[in-house]
């Protein structure tokens, strides 16, 4: 459970430190990459650690994963530029990909099948605690001890987790031919990286390099069919494309993709919006986000219990995502002049109903995959959610900073100057500048509401309605 906690908290604890990082390093338009790079690495390495754990022992690979997280957390704390920090977060994410995957696998290895359901509430509690703890403690650490402390806090947690994992009994990995999909990993990494870099290029039209942008889009267009061709022929593919022929699975995975896009985009950009538009400190931003980060886990726990009691599944995200969409669109439209209290409540309501998604998605995918492909089915959900989080955050960031850079005011120049400063300094920003920035964030939050709306439509089309 402690590696799980570290894996979840690393996805959110940096969010409220982003304004402080932007103030020190500038390059505000690249701040979202600090979140996205971690998610990209997590996306790539999670299935890799799953395959390696099956072949070489999950306990051993979990210790390796914890070691990687600890080493590259130190590297992140020592970064002297946004680019160095993005690279450190990527390497940190390579280790983080093993934390959730291998922890869940070790529970399945250690707990008899009939008792695994009892542990769902424990793992859900870890997710709630970590997602709630992350933004709040991240803001407090960044404000009082510097943004570097957000990464250094990982070291004692990783050390304690390693001691506990070391005490687990050693299991013997099955003797089998190991055929790792190296080509699939390479193609997937290059496709994701080239696409995200192309999106980053669009954020500032004045600095857009058409030859570079065209090259990146061309490379991505070539890599995608090559990746699909490779994964259809690999004996142990990184991406389980064969599962996507089932309507229940591709709809569920797409729903997980959109859910990840909504949640990480909000976690990334709401703190920046609060600090710039409402002139709050990093720690205050974490407290304002507390209802949102807590409600997502509470909504998931509530949905799981309702599914167990009623046997119904898809009805919960079908209704829940409709309510979440309306709440997000209301928040987006009113965000330029909404009070921090109203924003906190609105985001909390949205997150609670978005919590209805993941448990139902897992149940639907496992039902459609059958007993012999449960592991690959669960991996497809995690992969889809991570991809959605990476691409959704990149798209929202591109839209926000594109609108800021297209404006005629000095908003783009001033944004990096005002982030992370004392609220009294933020109060000196002219109303015109603040309005331009708030309007850009409104557009980004409307895009998040659009993601939620598509997810609501998909939820109503899920073929499994009851178990």
C-alpha positions in Angstrom: 0.0 0.0 0.0 2.9 2.4 0.6 4.3 2.1 -2.9 0.7 2.6 -4.2 0.5 5.8 -2.1 3.8 7.0 -3.5 2.7 6.3 -7.1 -0.6 8.2 -6.7 0.8 11.1 -4.7 3.6 11.8 -7.2 0.9 12.5 -9.9 -0.6 15.3 -7.8 1.8 16.7 -5.3 3.7 18.8 -8.0 0.5 20.5 -9.2 0.4 23.2 -6.5 4.1 23.8 -6.8 3.9 24.7 -10.5 3.4 28.4 -9.9 6.6 28.6 -7.7 8.5 26.6 -10.4 7.2 28.9 -13.1 8.3 32.0 -11.1 11.9 30.7 -10.7 12.5 29.3 -14.2 10.0 31.1 -16.4 8.9 29.1 -19.5 5.3 29.1 -18.2 4.0 27.5 -21.4 6.1 24.4 -20.6 4.9 24.0 -17.0 2.3 21.4 -18.0 5.1 19.3 -19.4 6.3 18.7 -15.8 3.0 16.8 -15.3 2.7 15.4 -18.8 6.3 14.0 -18.9 5.7 12.0 -15.8 2.4 10.6 -17.3 4.1 9.7 -20.6 6.8 7.8 -18.8 4.3 6.2 -16.5 2.3 5.1 -19.5 5.3 3.6 -21.2 6.7 1.8 -18.2 3.6 0.5 -16.5 3.1 -2.4 -19.0 6.8 -2.9 -19.2 7.1 -3.5 -15.5 4.1 -5.8 -15.6 5.8 -8.0 -18.2 9.1 -7.9 -16.4 7.5 -8.7 -13.0 5.8 -11.7 -14.5 9.1 -13.0 -15.8 11.6 -12.0 -13.2 9.6 -11.6 -9.9 7.3 -8.8 -8.9 8.9 -8.2 -5.5 12.4 -7.7 -7.1 11.0 -5.4 -9.8 9.1 -3.3 -7.2 12.3 -2.7 -5.3 13.9 -1.6 -8.6 11.0 0.7 -9.3 11.3 2.3 -5.8 15.0 2.8 -6.3 14.4 4.6 -9.6 11.8 6.9 -8.1 14.2 7.8 -5.2 17.2 8.5 -7.4 15.4 10.6 -10.0 13.5 12.5 -7.3 16.9 13.8 -6.2 17.6 14.7 -9.8 14.3 16.7 -10.0 15.2 18.6 -6.9 18.6 19.5 -8.4 17.2 20.8 -11.7 18.2 24.3 -12.8 15.7 24.7 -15.6 12.3 23.6 -16.7 13.8 21.4 -19.3 16.0 19.6 -16.7 13.0 19.2 -14.5 10.9 17.8 -17.3 13.7 15.3 -18.0 13.9 14.4 -14.4 10.2 13.9 -14.1 10.2 11.6 -17.2 12.9 9.4 -15.6 11.1 9.5 -12.3 7.9 8.4 -14.1 9.8 5.4 -15.6 10.2 4.1 -12.0 6.7 5.2 -11.0 5.1 3.1 -13.6 6.0 0.0 -11.6 4.6 1.1 -8.3 0.8 0.7 -9.0 1.2 -2.1 -11.5 3.4 -4.3 -9.3 1.6 -3.5 -6.1 -1.7 -4.6 -7.5 -0.1 -7.7 -8.9 1.5 -8.6 -5.5 -1.9 -8.3 -3.8 -3.3 -10.7 -6.4 -0.3 -13.0 -5.8 -0.6 -12.9 -2.0 -4.4 -12.9 -1.4 -6.7 -15.8 -2.2 -9.3 -14.9 -5.0 -12.3 -14.9 -2.6 -10.7 -12.4 -0.3 -9.4 -9.9 -2.9 -12.7 -8.0 -2.8 -12.1 -7.1 0.8 -8.9 -5.3 -0.1 -10.6 -3.0 -2.6 -11.6 -0.6 0.2 -8.0 -0.5 1.4 -6.6 0.4 -2.0 -9.4 2.9 -2.5 -8.5 4.5 0.8 -4.9 4.8 -0.3 -6.0 6.5 -3.5 -8.2 8.9 -1.5 -5.5 9.7 1.0 -2.8 10.2 -1.6 -4.9 12.3 -4.0 -6.1 14.5 -1.1 -2.7 14.7 0.5 -0.8 15.6 -2.7 -2.0 19.1 -3.7 -2.3 20.3 -0.1 1.1 19.2 1.1 2.7 20.2 -2.2 1.4 23.8 -1.8 2.6 23.9 1.8 6.1 22.5 1.0 6.5 24.8 -2.0 5.6 27.9 0.0 7.6 27.2 3.2 10.5 25.1 2.1 10.8 25.7 -1.7 9.6 23.6 -4.6 12.5 21.2 -4.3 11.0 19.8 -1.1 8.1 18.5 -3.1 10.5 15.9 -4.6 12.7 15.4 -1.6 9.7 14.2 0.4 9.7 11.1 -1.8 13.0 9.8 -0.3 11.8 8.8 3.2 8.5 7.4 1.8 10.4 5.3 -0.8 12.9 4.1 1.9 10.0 3.0 4.2 8.2 1.3 1.3 11.4 -0.5 0.3 11.9 -1.9 3.8 8.3 -3.2 3.8 8.5 -4.7 0.3 11.8 -6.4 1.3 10.0 -8.2 4.0 7.6 -9.9 1.6 8.2 -13.5 0.8 10.2 -14.1 -2.4 8.2 -15.8 -5.1 9.8 -17.8 -7.9 9.0 -16.4 -11.4 7.8 -19.0 -13.9 10.4 -20.4 -16.2 9.4 -19.3 -19.7 10.8 -17.8 -22.9 11.0 -14.0 -22.4 10.3 -12.1 -25.6 10.0 -8.5 -24.8 8.4 -6.0 -27.2 11.4 -3.7 -27.6 10.2 -2.4 -31.0 6.8 -1.7 -29.6 8.2 0.3 -26.7 10.4 2.3 -29.1 7.7 3.1 -31.6 5.2 4.0 -28.9 7.7 6.3 -27.1 8.6 8.1 -30.3 4.9 8.5 -31.3 3.8 10.0 -28.0 6.9 12.3 -27.7 6.6 13.7 -31.3 2.9 14.3 -30.9 3.3 16.1 -27.6 6.2 18.2 -28.8 4.1 19.2 -31.9 1.3 20.3 -29.5 3.8 22.4 -27.5 4.9 24.1 -30.7 1.3 25.4 -31.3 1.2 27.2 -27.9 3.1 30.3 -29.2 2.4 31.2 -32.9 5.2 33.8 -32.8 7.8 31.1 -32.1 6.2 28.4 -34.2 8.7 26.7 -36.5 6.7 25.4 -39.4 9.5 23.0 -40.7 9.8 21.5 -37.2 6.1 21.3 -36.6 5.5 19.7 -40.0 8.3 17.2 -39.4 6.9 16.2 -36.0 3.4 15.7 -37.5 4.8 13.7 -40.4 6.8 11.5 -38.0 3.8 10.9 -35.8 1.7 10.0 -38.9 4.3 7.4 -40.0 4.8 6.0 -36.5 1.2 5.4 -35.7 0.5 2.8 -38.5 3.9 1.3 -37.9 3.1 0.9 -34.2 -0.3 -0.7 -34.9 1.4 -3.1 -37.4 4.0 -4.1 -34.9 1.6 -4.6 -32.0 -0.6 -6.9 -34.1 2.3 -9.2 -34.8 4.2 -9.1 -31.5 4.0 -12.3 -29.4 3.9 -10.2 -26.2 2.7 -6.8 -27.3 3.0 -3.6 -25.3 -0.5 -2.5 -26.4 -3.2 -5.2 -26.3 -4.8 -4.2 -29.6 -6.6 -7.6 -29.9 -8.9 -6.7 -27.0 -10.1 -3.6 -28.7 -12.3 -5.6 -31.2 -14.8 -5.9 -28.3 -17.2 -2.9 -28.2 -17.4 -3.1 -24.4 -13.6 -2.9 -24.1 -12.9 -0.1 -26.6 -15.8 2.0 -25.2 -14.6 1.4 -21.6 -11.0 2.2 -22.5 -12.1 5.4 -24.3 -14.1 6.4 -21.3 -11.0 5.8 -19.1 -9.0 8.0 -21.6 -11.4 10.9 -21.3 -11.6 10.5 -17.5 -7.8 10.8 -17.3 -7.8 13.8 -19.6 -10.4 15.6 -17.4 -8.8 14.9 -14.0 -5.1 15.6 -14.8 -6.0 18.8 -16.8 -7.9 20.1 -13.8 -5.2 19.1 -11.3 -2.5 20.8 -13.5 -4.2 24.1 -14.4 -6.6 24.9 -11.5 -3.7 25.8 -9.2 -2.2 28.2 -11.9 -5.7 29.7 -12.5 -6.2 30.2 -8.7 -2.8 31.8 -8.2 -3.1 34.2 -11.2 -6.8 35.0 -11.4 -7.6 34.9 -7.7 -4.2 36.0 -6.3 -3.9 33.1 -3.8 -0.7 31.5 -2.5 0.4 27.9 -3.4 -0.8 26.5 0.0 -4.2 28.3 -0.3 -4.6 26.8 -3.8 -4.0 23.4 -2.3 -6.7 23.9 0.3 -9.2 25.2 -2.3 -8.6 22.1 -4.3 -9.1 19.8 -1.3 -12.8 19.1 -2.1 -11.9 18.1 -5.6 -9.0 15.8 -4.7 -11.0 14.2 -1.9 -14.3 13.8 -3.8 -12.8 11.8 -6.7 -11.9 9.0 -4.3 -15.1 9.2 -2.3 -17.1 9.0 -5.5 -15.2 5.9 -6.5 -15.7 4.2 -3.1 -19.5 5.1 -3.2 -19.9 3.8 -6.7 -18.1 0.5 -5.8 -20.4 -0.1 -2.9 -23.5 0.7 -4.9 -22.5 -1.7 -7.6 -22.0 -4.4 -5.0 -25.4 -3.8 -3.5 -27.5 -3.3 -6.6 -25.6 -5.3 -9.3 -26.0 -2.3 -11.6 -22.9 -0.9 -13.3 -23.1 1.6 -16.2 -26.0 3.6 -14.9 -23.8 5.2 -12.3 -21.2 6.8 -14.8 -24.1 7.5 -17.2 -25.8 9.7 -14.8 -22.7 10.8 -12.9 -20.8 12.1 -16.0 -23.9 14.0 -17.1 -23.9 15.9 -13.8 -20.1 16.3 -13.9 -20.3 17.8 -17.4 -22.9 20.4 -16.4 -20.9 21.2 -13.3 -17.7 21.6 -15.2 -19.3 23.7 -17.9 -20.8 26.0 -15.3 -17.4 26.3 -13.5 -15.7 27.0 -16.9 -18.1 29.7 -18.0 -18.2 31.5 -14.6 -14.5 31.0 -13.8 -13.3 34.6 -14.6 -15.5 36.0 -11.8 -16.4 33.0 -9.7 -15.3 33.2 -6.0 -12.8 30.7 -4.7 -15.4 29.2 -2.4 -17.8 28.6 -5.3 -15.0 27.2 -7.4 -14.0 24.8 -4.6 -17.6 23.5 -4.2 -18.1 23.3 -8.0 -15.0 21.3 -8.6 -15.8 19.1 -5.6 -19.2 18.2 -7.1 -17.7 17.6 -10.5 -15.0 15.3 -9.1 -17.4 13.3 -6.9 -19.5 12.3 -10.0 -16.4 11.7 -12.1 -15.5 9.2 -9.4 -18.3 7.0 -10.8 -16.2 6.0 -13.8 -13.1 3.8 -13.0 -14.7 1.0 -11.0 -17.4 0.5 -13.6 -14.8 0.6 -16.4 -12.7 -2.1 -14.7 -15.7 -4.4 -14.1 -16.9 -4.0 -17.7 -13.5 -4.6 -19.3 -12.8 -7.7 -17.1 -16.3 -9.1 -18.0 -15.7 -8.6 -21.7 -12.1 -10.0 -21.7 -12.9 -13.3 -19.9 -11.0 -15.1 -17.2 -7.9 -15.8 -19.3 -7.2 -12.2 -20.3 -7.9 -10.3 -17.0 -4.4 -9.0 -16.6 -4.1 -7.6 -20.1 -7.6 -6.1 -19.8 -6.8 -4.3 -16.6 -3.5 -3.1 -18.2 -5.5 -1.6 -21.1 -7.5 0.5 -18.7 -4.5 1.9 -16.9 -2.8 2.5 -20.3 -5.8 4.3 -21.6 -6.2 6.5 -18.6 -2.5 7.5 -18.6 -2.6 8.3 -22.3 -5.7 10.4 -21.8 -4.1 12.3 -18.9 -1.0 13.0 -21.0 -2.7 14.1 -24.2 -5.7 15.8 -22.5 -3.4 18.0 -20.4 -1.2 18.8 -23.4 -4.3 19.8 -25.5 -5.7 22.0 -22.7 -2.3 23.6 -22.1 -2.0 24.3 -25.8 -5.4 26.0 -26.0 -4.8 28.1 -22.9 -1.4 29.4 -23.9 -2.3 29.7 -27.6 -5.1 32.1 -26.6 -2.9 34.1 -24.3 -0.2 34.4 -26.9 -2.7 35.5 -29.6 -4.0 38.3 -27.4 -2.9 41.9 -28.0 -2.1 42.7 -24.4 1.0 41.9 -22.4 -0.6 38.9 -20.7 1.8 36.4 -22.2 4.8 38.4 -21.0 3.4 39.0 -17.5 2.2 35.6 -16.8 5.6 34.2 -16.0 6.4 37.3 -13.9 3.3 37.1 -11.7 3.3 33.4 -11.0 4.4 32.5 -7.5 4.7 36.0 -6.2 3.2 37.6 -3.1 -0.6 38.1 -3.5 0.0 41.8 -3.1 2.1 41.8 -6.2 -0.6 39.8 -8.0 -3.1 42.4 -7.0 -1.2 45.0 -9.0 -1.9 43.3 -12.3 -4.2 45.4 -14.5 -7.8 44.3 -14.9 -7.2 44.0 -18.7 -4.3 41.6 -18.2 -6.2 39.5 -15.6 -9.3 39.4 -17.9 -7.2 38.1 -20.8 -5.6 35.4 -18.7 -9.0 34.4 -17.1 -10.6 34.2 -20.6 -7.8 31.9 -21.8 -8.4 29.6 -18.8 -12.1 29.7 -19.4 -11.5 28.2 -22.9 -9.2 25.5 -21.4 -11.8 24.5 -18.8 -14.6 24.5 -21.4 -12.4 21.9 -23.3 -12.3 19.8 -20.1 -16.1 20.1 -20.0 -16.2 18.8 -23.6 -14.1 15.8 -22.6 -16.6 15.0 -19.8 -19.5 15.4 -22.2 -18.1 12.9 -24.7 -17.5 10.5 -21.7 -21.1 10.9 -20.7 -22.3 9.8 -24.2 -19.9 6.8 -24.1 -21.2 5.8 -20.7 -24.7 5.5 -22.0 -23.5 3.2 -24.7 -21.7 0.7 -22.5 -23.2 -2.8 -23.3 -22.9 -4.2 -19.7 -25.5 -2.6 -17.5 -25.8 -5.1 -14.8 -23.7 -8.0 -13.2 
